[in-house]
Amino acid sequence: MSKGRLVAFIAEKEGVTKAEAERAVELVFNNVGPAAHAEADWRLTIPNFGAFEIKHREATQRRNPQTGENFVAPEKNVWDYDPAPAMQEFVEGLAVEDNPNRVAEV
């Protein structure tokens, strides 16, 4: 789903204008990272949705499968997402056949 489709969905579902829905979406998405970074533990919890956490990944030895060359992937910060129980139950309740990302059987 694109941001535009999300905005249209929210506007229709909540009975607001697309401009109001877009403003709300922009406010949330533009502030998730800074909000998580502002906390001492770098964790942002959204009830019934889940928790986002900024974690540190150490440098690791890797291998390029095409060339066989070994290299070191640098250390970096990465997002970690832990779904809330309500979100996990929602996803598990969806019909497997309805998922457009499902790989078709051959």
Secondary structure, DSSP 4 states (H G I P E B T S, - for coil): --HHHHHHHHHHHHT--HHHHHHHHHHHHHHHHHHHHHSTT-EEEETTTEEEEEEEE--EEEE-TTT--EEEEPPEEEEEEEE-HHHHHHHHTS-GGG-TTSPPP-
